[in-house]
Amino acid sequence: MNKIEDEPIGTEKCEQINVDANCAALSVILLSHIKQHLVSEKIISAQEIAAFASALDNIQHIHNELATRYGIKPKESCNEVKIAIADAFNKIEMDRQCCG
């Protein structure tokens, strides 16, 4: 009976790991998309600006969640943050493989 009771906790952890991985990947895609618009000479509409602001807010929230769970310090240098994010991605992927 204990093993059955433990399964939802394990399943929930796996679901959170998958959410972490998907959110981290989405934040990278959103940042890349925003960067492309900012360096282009295309006129950006008010709706696009609002969407970017919302995306940035979401990215900040996602980063804070991942930073808390994977020990990324918010005031590290750019290179240290890149290394910390890479380490977090590695941990997420190892956890995902354990979930099968």
KELOTOR-918922 format. One record per atom (N, C-alpha, C): residue number from 0; residue in one letter; atom name; x, y, z. Coordinates in nm, 4 decimals. Example, Ala and Ser with C-alpha at 12.3 -4.5 7.8 and 13.67 -1.06 7.14 Angstrom:
BEGIN
     n   res   atom         px         py         pz
     0     a      N     1.3190    -0.5690     0.7800
     0     a     CA     1.2300    -0.4500     0.7800
     0     a      C     1.3200    -0.3300     0.7800
     1     s      N     1.2850    -0.2250     0.7080
     1     s     CA     1.3670    -0.1060     0.7140
     1     s      C     1.2900     0.0030     0.7870
***
This chain:
BEGIN
     n   res   atom         px         py         pz
     0     m      N     0.0813    -0.1196     0.0000
     0     m     CA     0.0000     0.0000     0.0000
     0     m      C     0.0860     0.1266     0.0000
     1     n      N     0.1973     0.1236     0.0698
     1     n     CA     0.2846     0.2399     0.0726
     1     n      C     0.3364     0.2770    -0.0651
     2     k      N     0.3729     0.1777    -0.1452
     2     k     CA     0.4262     0.2058    -0.2780
     2     k      C     0.3234     0.2774    -0.3643
     3     i      N     0.1967     0.2387    -0.3521
     3     i     CA     0.0914     0.3046    -0.4291
     3     i      C     0.0762     0.4487    -0.3821
     4     e      N     0.0839     0.4718    -0.2513
     4     e     CA     0.0732     0.6074    -0.1989
     4     e      C     0.1921     0.6928    -0.2423
     5     d      N     0.3075     0.6328    -0.2590
     5     d     CA     0.4263     0.7076    -0.3006
     5     d      C     0.4223     0.7455    -0.4479
     6     e      N     0.3516     0.6699    -0.5291
     6     e     CA     0.3515     0.6943    -0.6733
     6     e      C     0.3055     0.8348    -0.7125
     7     p      N     0.1936     0.8869    -0.6563
     7     p     CA     0.1533     1.0214    -0.6973
     7     p      C     0.2588     1.1271    -0.6667
     8     i      N     0.3297     1.1112    -0.5541
     8     i     CA     0.4354     1.2069    -0.5208
     8     i      C     0.5451     1.2007    -0.6264
     9     g      N     0.5855     1.0807    -0.6653
     9     g     CA     0.6855     1.0657    -0.7701
     9     g      C     0.6356     1.1197    -0.9023
    10     t      N     0.5103     1.0930    -0.9345
    10     t     CA     0.4509     1.1422    -1.0587
    10     t      C     0.4447     1.2938    -1.0577
    11     e      N     0.4059     1.3499    -0.9434
    11     e     CA     0.3976     1.4951    -0.9309
    11     e      C     0.5356     1.5580    -0.9503
    12     k      N     0.6395     1.4960    -0.8921
    12     k     CA     0.7761     1.5470    -0.9079
    12     k      C     0.8174     1.5428    -1.0542
    13     c      N     0.7851     1.4335    -1.1231
    13     c     CA     0.8188     1.4218    -1.2648
    13     c      C     0.7469     1.5276    -1.3469
    14     e      N     0.6202     1.5511    -1.3141
    14     e     CA     0.5448     1.6540    -1.3856
    14     e      C     0.6080     1.7907    -1.3645
    15     q      N     0.6527     1.8200    -1.2406
    15     q     CA     0.7169     1.9483    -1.2126
    15     q      C     0.8487     1.9608    -1.2886
    16     i      N     0.9237     1.8526    -1.2970
    16     i     CA     1.0498     1.8537    -1.3723
    16     i      C     1.0221     1.8839    -1.5192
    17     n      N     0.9192     1.8217    -1.5756
    17     n     CA     0.8834     1.8480    -1.7149
    17     n      C     0.8390     1.9921    -1.7342
    18     v      N     0.7622     2.0445    -1.6387
    18     v     CA     0.7199     2.1847    -1.6457
    18     v      C     0.8421     2.2755    -1.6399
    19     d      N     0.9361     2.2465    -1.5486
    19     d     CA     1.0588     2.3259    -1.5383
    19     d      C     1.1331     2.3283    -1.6714
    20     a      N     1.1505     2.2121    -1.7303
    20     a     CA     1.2246     2.2026    -1.8564
    20     a      C     1.1533     2.2793    -1.9666
    21     n      N     1.0219     2.2633    -1.9753
    21     n     CA     0.9455     2.3326    -2.0789
    21     n      C     0.9458     2.4832    -2.0576
    22     c      N     0.9325     2.5272    -1.9329
    22     c     CA     0.9336     2.6706    -1.9033
    22     c      C     1.0696     2.7325    -1.9326
    23     a      N     1.1750     2.6628    -1.8948
    23     a     CA     1.3096     2.7135    -1.9217
    23     a      C     1.3326     2.7253    -2.0718
    24     a      N     1.2907     2.6239    -2.1465
    24     a     CA     1.3061     2.6276    -2.2925
    24     a      C     1.2221     2.7398    -2.3519
    25     l      N     1.0987     2.7564    -2.3029
    25     l     CA     1.0113     2.8621    -2.3531
    25     l      C     1.0701     2.9994    -2.3253
    26     s      N     1.1283     3.0191    -2.2075
    26     s     CA     1.1862     3.1494    -2.1753
    26     s      C     1.3024     3.1821    -2.2678
    27     v      N     1.3815     3.0818    -2.3034
    27     v     CA     1.4924     3.1030    -2.3973
    27     v      C     1.4380     3.1424    -2.5348
    28     i      N     1.3326     3.0743    -2.5796
    28     i     CA     1.2715     3.1055    -2.7098
    28     i      C     1.2135     3.2466    -2.7088
    29     l      N     1.1412     3.2821    -2.6016
    29     l     CA     1.0817     3.4157    -2.5929
    29     l      C     1.1888     3.5239    -2.5938
    30     l      N     1.2954     3.5038    -2.5170
    30     l     CA     1.4032     3.6029    -2.5141
    30     l      C     1.4670     3.6188    -2.6513
    31     s      N     1.4858     3.5087    -2.7210
    31     s     CA     1.5429     3.5127    -2.8552
    31     s      C     1.4511     3.5895    -2.9497
    32     h      N     1.3209     3.5635    -2.9400
    32     h     CA     1.2220     3.6305    -3.0249
    32     h      C     1.2210     3.7807    -2.9977
    33     i      N     1.2218     3.8174    -2.8700
    33     i     CA     1.2225     3.9591    -2.8326
    33     i      C     1.3495     4.0261    -2.8833
    34     k      N     1.4628     3.9601    -2.8684
    34     k     CA     1.5910     4.0162    -2.9124
    34     k      C     1.5899     4.0427    -3.0621
    35     q      N     1.5334     3.9503    -3.1402
    35     q     CA     1.5257     3.9692    -3.2857
    35     q      C     1.4461     4.0941    -3.3198
    36     h      N     1.3354     4.1166    -3.2488
    36     h     CA     1.2538     4.2349    -3.2753
    36     h      C     1.3255     4.3626    -3.2351
    37     l      N     1.3981     4.3581    -3.1245
    37     l     CA     1.4643     4.4785    -3.0759
    37     l      C     1.5783     4.5221    -3.1669
    38     v      N     1.6439     4.4287    -3.2332
    38     v     CA     1.7552     4.4659    -3.3206
    38     v      C     1.7102     4.4914    -3.4642
    39     s      N     1.5848     4.4575    -3.4961
    39     s     CA     1.5364     4.4826    -3.6318
    39     s      C     1.4889     4.6273    -3.6420
    40     e      N     1.4734     4.6746    -3.7641
    40     e     CA     1.4251     4.8110    -3.7852
    40     e      C     1.2742     4.8133    -3.8058
    41     k      N     1.2110     4.6994    -3.7896
    41     k     CA     1.0665     4.6889    -3.8063
    41     k      C     0.9960     4.7731    -3.7006
    42     i      N     0.8877     4.8377    -3.7398
    42     i     CA     0.8080     4.9138    -3.6441
    42     i      C     0.7317     4.8144    -3.5562
    43     i      N     0.7396     4.8368    -3.4280
    43     i     CA     0.6733     4.7470    -3.3334
    43     i      C     0.5434     4.8122    -3.2866
    44     s      N     0.4335     4.7397    -3.2976
    44     s     CA     0.3026     4.7924    -3.2572
    44     s      C     0.2894     4.7939    -3.1053
    45     a      N     0.1903     4.8703    -3.0584
    45     a     CA     0.1632     4.8759    -2.9144
    45     a      C     0.1251     4.7376    -2.8619
    46     q      N     0.0535     4.6602    -2.9435
    46     q     CA     0.0153     4.5251    -2.9017
    46     q      C     0.1386     4.4368    -2.8844
    47     e      N     0.2343     4.4505    -2.9764
    47     e     CA     0.3580     4.3718    -2.9652
    47     e      C     0.4361     4.4119    -2.8404
    48     i      N     0.4395     4.5426    -2.8127
    48     i     CA     0.5099     4.5900    -2.6930
    48     i      C     0.4443     4.5323    -2.5676
    49     a      N     0.3104     4.5330    -2.5657
    49     a     CA     0.2383     4.4762    -2.4511
    49     a      C     0.2671     4.3266    -2.4381
    50     a      N     0.2701     4.2575    -2.5526
    50     a     CA     0.2996     4.1136    -2.5510
    50     a      C     0.4417     4.0888    -2.5011
    51     f      N     0.5373     4.1726    -2.5454
    51     f     CA     0.6756     4.1580    -2.4997
    51     f      C     0.6853     4.1827    -2.3492
    52     a      N     0.6140     4.2864    -2.3015
    52     a     CA     0.6166     4.3169    -2.1579
    52     a      C     0.5626     4.1986    -2.0780
    53     s      N     0.4543     4.1415    -2.1275
    53     s     CA     0.3964     4.0243    -2.0615
    53     s      C     0.4942     3.9072    -2.0649
    54     a      N     0.5572     3.8869    -2.1814
    54     a     CA     0.6541     3.7779    -2.1957
    54     a      C     0.7718     3.7981    -2.1002
    55     l      N     0.8201     3.9230    -2.0909
    55     l     CA     0.9317     3.9513    -2.0002
    55     l      C     0.8927     3.9254    -1.8550
    56     d      N     0.7698     3.9628    -1.8200
    56     d     CA     0.7215     3.9374    -1.6844
    56     d      C     0.7165     3.7871    -1.6578
    57     n      N     0.6678     3.7121    -1.7566
    57     n     CA     0.6624     3.5661    -1.7436
    57     n      C     0.8020     3.5072    -1.7310
    58     i      N     0.8953     3.5585    -1.8119
    58     i     CA     1.0334     3.5099    -1.8070
    58     i      C     1.0934     3.5364    -1.6689
    59     q      N     1.0672     3.6562    -1.6150
    59     q     CA     1.1196     3.6898    -1.4818
    59     q      C     1.0643     3.5932    -1.3777
    60     h      N     0.9354     3.5656    -1.3863
    60     h     CA     0.8723     3.4718    -1.2920
    60     h      C     0.9337     3.3323    -1.3074
    61     i      N     0.9473     3.2878    -1.4318
    61     i     CA     1.0054     3.1558    -1.4591
    61     i      C     1.1485     3.1489    -1.4050
    62     h      N     1.2266     3.2537    -1.4328
    62     h     CA     1.3658     3.2558    -1.3862
    62     h      C     1.3714     3.2480    -1.2342
    63     n      N     1.2840     3.3236    -1.1671
    63     n     CA     1.2833     3.3214    -1.0207
    63     n      C     1.2509     3.1827    -0.9668
    64     e      N     1.1527     3.1170    -1.0286
    64     e     CA     1.1161     2.9815    -0.9857
    64     e      C     1.2330     2.8846    -1.0056
    65     l      N     1.2936     2.8898    -1.1244
    65     l     CA     1.4054     2.7997    -1.1531
    65     l      C     1.5260     2.8321    -1.0655
    66     a      N     1.5498     2.9618    -1.0442
    66     a     CA     1.6628     3.0030    -0.9604
    66     a      C     1.6482     2.9481    -0.8192
    67     t      N     1.5268     2.9535    -0.7680
    67     t     CA     1.5017     2.9023    -0.6331
    67     t      C     1.5244     2.7521    -0.6273
    68     r      N     1.4692     2.6801    -0.7245
    68     r     CA     1.4767     2.5337    -0.7199
    68     r      C     1.6151     2.4801    -0.7547
    69     y      N     1.6892     2.5501    -0.8417
    69     y     CA     1.8172     2.4959    -0.8894
    69     y      C     1.9385     2.5773    -0.8446
    70     g      N     1.9185     2.6710    -0.7520
    70     g     CA     2.0303     2.7413    -0.6907
    70     g      C     2.1023     2.8401    -0.7810
    71     i      N     2.0294     2.9042    -0.8729
    71     i     CA     2.0899     3.0076    -0.9572
    71     i      C     2.0817     3.1392    -0.8801
    72     k      N     2.1967     3.2023    -0.8578
    72     k     CA     2.1979     3.3275    -0.7828
    72     k      C     2.1634     3.4437    -0.8765
    73     p      N     2.0733     3.5333    -0.8340
    73     p     CA     2.0280     3.6397    -0.9238
    73     p      C     2.1331     3.7451    -0.9576
    74     k      N     2.2347     3.7631    -0.8742
    74     k     CA     2.3310     3.8709    -0.8986
    74     k      C     2.4656     3.8208    -0.9485
    75     e      N     2.4674     3.7052    -1.0099
    75     e     CA     2.5926     3.6529    -1.0647
    75     e      C     2.6246     3.7233    -1.1965
    76     s      N     2.7507     3.7141    -1.2372
    76     s     CA     2.7886     3.7707    -1.3664
    76     s      C     2.7237     3.6892    -1.4777
    77     c      N     2.7240     3.7446    -1.5968
    77     c     CA     2.6593     3.6796    -1.7113
    77     c      C     2.7123     3.5381    -1.7325
    78     n      N     2.8434     3.5216    -1.7305
    78     n     CA     2.9017     3.3887    -1.7521
    78     n      C     2.8631     3.2918    -1.6414
    79     e      N     2.8616     3.3411    -1.5168
    79     e     CA     2.8226     3.2544    -1.4053
    79     e      C     2.6768     3.2117    -1.4179
    80     v      N     2.5911     3.3049    -1.4634
    80     v     CA     2.4495     3.2722    -1.4826
    80     v      C     2.4344     3.1682    -1.5921
    81     k      N     2.5085     3.1851    -1.7025
    81     k     CA     2.5023     3.0872    -1.8122
    81     k      C     2.5425     2.9480    -1.7626
    82     i      N     2.6488     2.9424    -1.6828
    82     i     CA     2.6946     2.8140    -1.6281
    82     i      C     2.5886     2.7566    -1.5346
    83     a      N     2.5312     2.8421    -1.4486
    83     a     CA     2.4287     2.7956    -1.3546
    83     a      C     2.3058     2.7442    -1.4286
    84     i      N     2.2649     2.8145    -1.5355
    84     i     CA     2.1499     2.7700    -1.6141
    84     i      C     2.1823     2.6379    -1.6828
    85     a      N     2.3028     2.6261    -1.7367
    85     a     CA     2.3435     2.4999    -1.8004
    85     a      C     2.3413     2.3863    -1.6983
    86     d      N     2.3897     2.4132    -1.5779
    86     d     CA     2.3861     2.3116    -1.4718
    86     d      C     2.2423     2.2737    -1.4371
    87     a      N     2.1543     2.3754    -1.4320
    87     a     CA     2.0131     2.3483    -1.4026
    87     a      C     1.9517     2.2626    -1.5124
    88     f      N     1.9815     2.2960    -1.6389
    88     f     CA     1.9306     2.2157    -1.7503
    88     f      C     1.9800     2.0715    -1.7389
    89     n      N     2.1077     2.0539    -1.7043
    89     n     CA     2.1625     1.9183    -1.6877
    89     n      C     2.0896     1.8430    -1.5772
    90     k      N     2.0642     1.9115    -1.4646
    90     k     CA     1.9923     1.8473    -1.3543
    90     k      C     1.8498     1.8127    -1.3972
    91     i      N     1.7836     1.9050    -1.4657
    91     i     CA     1.6472     1.8791    -1.5133
    91     i      C     1.6465     1.7571    -1.6046
    92     e      N     1.7413     1.7516    -1.6970
    92     e     CA     1.7455     1.6387    -1.7908
    92     e      C     1.7750     1.5070    -1.7194
    93     m      N     1.8660     1.5093    -1.6205
    93     m     CA     1.8936     1.3868    -1.5438
    93     m      C     1.7684     1.3417    -1.4693
    94     d      N     1.6973     1.4387    -1.4095
    94     d     CA     1.5741     1.4056    -1.3381
    94     d      C     1.4689     1.3507    -1.4336
    95     r      N     1.4613     1.4081    -1.5544
    95     r     CA     1.3637     1.3601    -1.6530
    95     r      C     1.3953     1.2160    -1.6937
    96     q      N     1.5239     1.1853    -1.7097
    96     q     CA     1.5626     1.0490    -1.7469
    96     q      C     1.5272     0.9511    -1.6354
    97     c      N     1.5423     0.9938    -1.5115
    97     c     CA     1.5057     0.9075    -1.3985
    97     c      C     1.3556     0.8808    -1.3959
    98     c      N     1.2784     0.9760    -1.4458
    98     c     CA     1.1323     0.9592    -1.4485
    98     c      C     1.0902     0.8602    -1.5558
    99     g      N     1.1771     0.8399    -1.6551
    99     g     CA     1.1498     0.7424    -1.7600
    99     g      C     1.0430     0.7902    -1.8488
***
